[in-house]
Amino acid sequence: MEMNVGFIPEMRDYLEELVIVLYQKEYFGWLDTSQKYVDDLFLDIKTNLPTRTHLPAPPYFDKYGKGMFYASFRKNRNTTWYAFFSKYQQNDEVFYLVRYIANNHVIAQYL
């Protein structure tokens, strides 16, 4: 069975902006280090989302899409990122569409 992971345009924009935000808030001392962190997060989601345990997204996240699921991606001791997605299947192909990404510092109270 073939599995594909895609991102809505707003999530691609969010990840591009995240590079700047992480650098400006001094989570990283170098812009290229911030870029690598976000690139690694993107690649981790794109590559591993189909194999991660996923749970139904709580109703709070319905504003990003109905009937979504979420999976976690731990990046360090303090930060876990969550990818919220819709899952579609047609014949032998499964498609995961990432609709929202946030970390535990922002959304923990809603999970």
PyMOL commands that place a pseudoatom at each C-alpha (Angstrom):
pseudoatom trace, name=CA, resn=MET, resi=1, chain=A, elem=C, hetatm=0, pos=[0.000, 0.000, 0.000]
pseudoatom trace, name=CA, resn=GLU, resi=2, chain=A, elem=C, hetatm=0, pos=[1.431, 3.373, -0.999]
pseudoatom trace, name=CA, resn=MET, resi=3, chain=A, elem=C, hetatm=0, pos=[1.348, 6.216, 1.545]
pseudoatom trace, name=CA, resn=ASN, resi=4, chain=A, elem=C, hetatm=0, pos=[1.826, 9.893, 0.765]
pseudoatom trace, name=CA, resn=VAL, resi=5, chain=A, elem=C, hetatm=0, pos=[2.112, 12.875, 3.106]
pseudoatom trace, name=CA, resn=GLY, resi=6, chain=A, elem=C, hetatm=0, pos=[1.232, 16.398, 1.978]
pseudoatom trace, name=CA, resn=PHE, resi=7, chain=A, elem=C, hetatm=0, pos=[0.857, 19.771, 3.684]
pseudoatom trace, name=CA, resn=ILE, resi=8, chain=A, elem=C, hetatm=0, pos=[-1.736, 22.458, 3.080]
pseudoatom trace, name=CA, resn=PRO, resi=9, chain=A, elem=C, hetatm=0, pos=[-0.101, 25.701, 1.844]
pseudoatom trace, name=CA, resn=GLU, resi=10, chain=A, elem=C, hetatm=0, pos=[-0.670, 27.438, 5.191]
pseudoatom trace, name=CA, resn=MET, resi=11, chain=A, elem=C, hetatm=0, pos=[1.480, 24.815, 6.939]
pseudoatom trace, name=CA, resn=ARG, resi=12, chain=A, elem=C, hetatm=0, pos=[4.322, 25.261, 4.473]
pseudoatom trace, name=CA, resn=ASP, resi=13, chain=A, elem=C, hetatm=0, pos=[4.118, 29.026, 5.125]
pseudoatom trace, name=CA, resn=TYR, resi=14, chain=A, elem=C, hetatm=0, pos=[4.034, 28.396, 8.879]
pseudoatom trace, name=CA, resn=LEU, resi=15, chain=A, elem=C, hetatm=0, pos=[7.206, 26.305, 8.729]
pseudoatom trace, name=CA, resn=GLU, resi=16, chain=A, elem=C, hetatm=0, pos=[9.000, 28.997, 6.715]
pseudoatom trace, name=CA, resn=GLU, resi=17, chain=A, elem=C, hetatm=0, pos=[7.995, 31.625, 9.287]
pseudoatom trace, name=CA, resn=LEU, resi=18, chain=A, elem=C, hetatm=0, pos=[8.943, 29.299, 12.147]
pseudoatom trace, name=CA, resn=VAL, resi=19, chain=A, elem=C, hetatm=0, pos=[12.590, 29.434, 11.046]
pseudoatom trace, name=CA, resn=ILE, resi=20, chain=A, elem=C, hetatm=0, pos=[12.624, 33.218, 11.597]
pseudoatom trace, name=CA, resn=VAL, resi=21, chain=A, elem=C, hetatm=0, pos=[10.627, 33.107, 14.846]
pseudoatom trace, name=CA, resn=LEU, resi=22, chain=A, elem=C, hetatm=0, pos=[12.894, 30.502, 16.444]
pseudoatom trace, name=CA, resn=TYR, resi=23, chain=A, elem=C, hetatm=0, pos=[15.951, 32.553, 15.495]
pseudoatom trace, name=CA, resn=GLN, resi=24, chain=A, elem=C, hetatm=0, pos=[14.495, 35.921, 16.605]
pseudoatom trace, name=CA, resn=LYS, resi=25, chain=A, elem=C, hetatm=0, pos=[13.402, 34.486, 19.966]
pseudoatom trace, name=CA, resn=GLU, resi=26, chain=A, elem=C, hetatm=0, pos=[16.956, 33.185, 20.342]
pseudoatom trace, name=CA, resn=TYR, resi=27, chain=A, elem=C, hetatm=0, pos=[16.094, 29.500, 20.542]
pseudoatom trace, name=CA, resn=PHE, resi=28, chain=A, elem=C, hetatm=0, pos=[18.950, 29.168, 18.053]
pseudoatom trace, name=CA, resn=GLY, resi=29, chain=A, elem=C, hetatm=0, pos=[22.002, 31.391, 17.754]
pseudoatom trace, name=CA, resn=TRP, resi=30, chain=A, elem=C, hetatm=0, pos=[22.334, 30.991, 14.006]
pseudoatom trace, name=CA, resn=LEU, resi=31, chain=A, elem=C, hetatm=0, pos=[19.709, 31.278, 11.297]
pseudoatom trace, name=CA, resn=ASP, resi=32, chain=A, elem=C, hetatm=0, pos=[21.033, 28.184, 9.513]
pseudoatom trace, name=CA, resn=THR, resi=33, chain=A, elem=C, hetatm=0, pos=[20.699, 26.155, 12.739]
pseudoatom trace, name=CA, resn=SER, resi=34, chain=A, elem=C, hetatm=0, pos=[17.077, 27.269, 13.018]
pseudoatom trace, name=CA, resn=GLN, resi=35, chain=A, elem=C, hetatm=0, pos=[16.553, 26.335, 9.351]
pseudoatom trace, name=CA, resn=LYS, resi=36, chain=A, elem=C, hetatm=0, pos=[18.025, 22.860, 9.941]
pseudoatom trace, name=CA, resn=TYR, resi=37, chain=A, elem=C, hetatm=0, pos=[15.748, 22.297, 12.964]
pseudoatom trace, name=CA, resn=VAL, resi=38, chain=A, elem=C, hetatm=0, pos=[12.630, 23.164, 10.935]
pseudoatom trace, name=CA, resn=ASP, resi=39, chain=A, elem=C, hetatm=0, pos=[13.840, 21.154, 7.918]
pseudoatom trace, name=CA, resn=ASP, resi=40, chain=A, elem=C, hetatm=0, pos=[14.370, 18.142, 10.196]
pseudoatom trace, name=CA, resn=LEU, resi=41, chain=A, elem=C, hetatm=0, pos=[10.885, 18.580, 11.692]
pseudoatom trace, name=CA, resn=PHE, resi=42, chain=A, elem=C, hetatm=0, pos=[9.344, 18.764, 8.204]
pseudoatom trace, name=CA, resn=LEU, resi=43, chain=A, elem=C, hetatm=0, pos=[11.255, 15.694, 7.022]
pseudoatom trace, name=CA, resn=ASP, resi=44, chain=A, elem=C, hetatm=0, pos=[10.372, 13.744, 10.162]
pseudoatom trace, name=CA, resn=ILE, resi=45, chain=A, elem=C, hetatm=0, pos=[6.660, 14.442, 9.647]
pseudoatom trace, name=CA, resn=LYS, resi=46, chain=A, elem=C, hetatm=0, pos=[6.778, 13.772, 5.895]
pseudoatom trace, name=CA, resn=THR, resi=47, chain=A, elem=C, hetatm=0, pos=[8.719, 10.523, 6.301]
pseudoatom trace, name=CA, resn=ASN, resi=48, chain=A, elem=C, hetatm=0, pos=[7.341, 9.059, 9.506]
pseudoatom trace, name=CA, resn=LEU, resi=49, chain=A, elem=C, hetatm=0, pos=[3.733, 10.248, 9.868]
pseudoatom trace, name=CA, resn=PRO, resi=50, chain=A, elem=C, hetatm=0, pos=[2.239, 7.092, 8.294]
pseudoatom trace, name=CA, resn=THR, resi=51, chain=A, elem=C, hetatm=0, pos=[4.025, 4.850, 10.806]
pseudoatom trace, name=CA, resn=ARG, resi=52, chain=A, elem=C, hetatm=0, pos=[3.364, 6.907, 13.945]
pseudoatom trace, name=CA, resn=THR, resi=53, chain=A, elem=C, hetatm=0, pos=[0.633, 6.071, 16.388]
pseudoatom trace, name=CA, resn=HIS, resi=54, chain=A, elem=C, hetatm=0, pos=[-2.162, 8.525, 15.802]
pseudoatom trace, name=CA, resn=LEU, resi=55, chain=A, elem=C, hetatm=0, pos=[-5.154, 9.490, 17.888]
pseudoatom trace, name=CA, resn=PRO, resi=56, chain=A, elem=C, hetatm=0, pos=[-8.378, 11.313, 17.068]
pseudoatom trace, name=CA, resn=ALA, resi=57, chain=A, elem=C, hetatm=0, pos=[-7.893, 15.061, 17.431]
pseudoatom trace, name=CA, resn=PRO, resi=58, chain=A, elem=C, hetatm=0, pos=[-9.897, 16.664, 20.255]
pseudoatom trace, name=CA, resn=PRO, resi=59, chain=A, elem=C, hetatm=0, pos=[-12.873, 18.840, 19.206]
pseudoatom trace, name=CA, resn=TYR, resi=60, chain=A, elem=C, hetatm=0, pos=[-10.837, 22.024, 19.843]
pseudoatom trace, name=CA, resn=PHE, resi=61, chain=A, elem=C, hetatm=0, pos=[-8.918, 21.311, 16.625]
pseudoatom trace, name=CA, resn=ASP, resi=62, chain=A, elem=C, hetatm=0, pos=[-12.038, 20.961, 14.436]
pseudoatom trace, name=CA, resn=LYS, resi=63, chain=A, elem=C, hetatm=0, pos=[-11.439, 24.554, 13.318]
pseudoatom trace, name=CA, resn=TYR, resi=64, chain=A, elem=C, hetatm=0, pos=[-8.544, 23.201, 11.221]
pseudoatom trace, name=CA, resn=GLY, resi=65, chain=A, elem=C, hetatm=0, pos=[-10.541, 20.326, 9.757]
pseudoatom trace, name=CA, resn=LYS, resi=66, chain=A, elem=C, hetatm=0, pos=[-13.208, 17.850, 10.842]
pseudoatom trace, name=CA, resn=GLY, resi=67, chain=A, elem=C, hetatm=0, pos=[-12.405, 14.265, 11.738]
pseudoatom trace, name=CA, resn=MET, resi=68, chain=A, elem=C, hetatm=0, pos=[-8.672, 14.799, 12.047]
pseudoatom trace, name=CA, resn=PHE, resi=69, chain=A, elem=C, hetatm=0, pos=[-6.034, 12.733, 13.787]
pseudoatom trace, name=CA, resn=TYR, resi=70, chain=A, elem=C, hetatm=0, pos=[-2.758, 13.769, 15.380]
pseudoatom trace, name=CA, resn=ALA, resi=71, chain=A, elem=C, hetatm=0, pos=[0.676, 12.260, 15.924]
pseudoatom trace, name=CA, resn=SER, resi=72, chain=A, elem=C, hetatm=0, pos=[3.564, 13.445, 18.075]
pseudoatom trace, name=CA, resn=PHE, resi=73, chain=A, elem=C, hetatm=0, pos=[7.182, 14.144, 17.137]
pseudoatom trace, name=CA, resn=ARG, resi=74, chain=A, elem=C, hetatm=0, pos=[9.528, 14.650, 20.068]
pseudoatom trace, name=CA, resn=LYS, resi=75, chain=A, elem=C, hetatm=0, pos=[12.431, 16.924, 19.168]
pseudoatom trace, name=CA, resn=ASN, resi=76, chain=A, elem=C, hetatm=0, pos=[14.160, 17.318, 22.515]
pseudoatom trace, name=CA, resn=ARG, resi=77, chain=A, elem=C, hetatm=0, pos=[13.628, 16.894, 26.244]
pseudoatom trace, name=CA, resn=ASN, resi=78, chain=A, elem=C, hetatm=0, pos=[11.304, 19.915, 26.418]
pseudoatom trace, name=CA, resn=THR, resi=79, chain=A, elem=C, hetatm=0, pos=[9.554, 20.083, 23.060]
pseudoatom trace, name=CA, resn=THR, resi=80, chain=A, elem=C, hetatm=0, pos=[7.165, 17.756, 21.304]
pseudoatom trace, name=CA, resn=TRP, resi=81, chain=A, elem=C, hetatm=0, pos=[5.569, 18.805, 18.029]
pseudoatom trace, name=CA, resn=TYR, resi=82, chain=A, elem=C, hetatm=0, pos=[2.111, 17.629, 16.988]
pseudoatom trace, name=CA, resn=ALA, resi=83, chain=A, elem=C, hetatm=0, pos=[0.967, 17.190, 13.401]
pseudoatom trace, name=CA, resn=PHE, resi=84, chain=A, elem=C, hetatm=0, pos=[-2.816, 17.268, 12.883]
pseudoatom trace, name=CA, resn=PHE, resi=85, chain=A, elem=C, hetatm=0, pos=[-3.972, 15.654, 9.697]
pseudoatom trace, name=CA, resn=SER, resi=86, chain=A, elem=C, hetatm=0, pos=[-6.770, 14.197, 7.646]
pseudoatom trace, name=CA, resn=LYS, resi=87, chain=A, elem=C, hetatm=0, pos=[-6.387, 10.717, 6.232]
pseudoatom trace, name=CA, resn=TYR, resi=88, chain=A, elem=C, hetatm=0, pos=[-7.814, 9.673, 2.878]
pseudoatom trace, name=CA, resn=GLN, resi=89, chain=A, elem=C, hetatm=0, pos=[-7.763, 6.284, 1.195]
pseudoatom trace, name=CA, resn=GLN, resi=90, chain=A, elem=C, hetatm=0, pos=[-8.452, 5.440, -2.405]
pseudoatom trace, name=CA, resn=ASN, resi=91, chain=A, elem=C, hetatm=0, pos=[-7.810, 1.939, -3.713]
pseudoatom trace, name=CA, resn=ASP, resi=92, chain=A, elem=C, hetatm=0, pos=[-4.298, 0.992, -2.563]
pseudoatom trace, name=CA, resn=GLU, resi=93, chain=A, elem=C, hetatm=0, pos=[-3.190, 4.526, -1.762]
pseudoatom trace, name=CA, resn=VAL, resi=94, chain=A, elem=C, hetatm=0, pos=[-3.397, 6.343, 1.576]
pseudoatom trace, name=CA, resn=PHE, resi=95, chain=A, elem=C, hetatm=0, pos=[-2.887, 10.094, 1.676]
pseudoatom trace, name=CA, resn=TYR, resi=96, chain=A, elem=C, hetatm=0, pos=[-2.166, 12.104, 4.823]
pseudoatom trace, name=CA, resn=LEU, resi=97, chain=A, elem=C, hetatm=0, pos=[-2.866, 15.829, 4.588]
pseudoatom trace, name=CA, resn=VAL, resi=98, chain=A, elem=C, hetatm=0, pos=[-1.245, 17.867, 7.375]
pseudoatom trace, name=CA, resn=ARG, resi=99, chain=A, elem=C, hetatm=0, pos=[-3.557, 20.741, 8.326]
pseudoatom trace, name=CA, resn=TYR, resi=100, chain=A, elem=C, hetatm=0, pos=[-1.996, 22.091, 11.536]
pseudoatom trace, name=CA, resn=ILE, resi=101, chain=A, elem=C, hetatm=0, pos=[1.326, 21.855, 13.370]
pseudoatom trace, name=CA, resn=ALA, resi=102, chain=A, elem=C, hetatm=0, pos=[2.061, 23.114, 16.888]
pseudoatom trace, name=CA, resn=ASN, resi=103, chain=A, elem=C, hetatm=0, pos=[4.160, 22.192, 19.885]
pseudoatom trace, name=CA, resn=ASN, resi=104, chain=A, elem=C, hetatm=0, pos=[3.411, 21.284, 23.486]
pseudoatom trace, name=CA, resn=HIS, resi=105, chain=A, elem=C, hetatm=0, pos=[4.264, 24.821, 24.667]
pseudoatom trace, name=CA, resn=VAL, resi=106, chain=A, elem=C, hetatm=0, pos=[1.295, 26.161, 22.662]
pseudoatom trace, name=CA, resn=ILE, resi=107, chain=A, elem=C, hetatm=0, pos=[-1.382, 23.445, 22.700]
pseudoatom trace, name=CA, resn=ALA, resi=108, chain=A, elem=C, hetatm=0, pos=[-0.734, 21.076, 25.621]
pseudoatom trace, name=CA, resn=GLN, resi=109, chain=A, elem=C, hetatm=0, pos=[-3.813, 22.279, 27.470]
pseudoatom trace, name=CA, resn=TYR, resi=110, chain=A, elem=C, hetatm=0, pos=[-6.054, 21.176, 24.560]
pseudoatom trace, name=CA, resn=LEU, resi=111, chain=A, elem=C, hetatm=0, pos=[-4.769, 17.597, 24.239]
for i in range(1, 111): cmd.bond("trace and resi %d" % i, "trace and resi %d" % (i + 1))
show_as sticks, trace
zoom trace
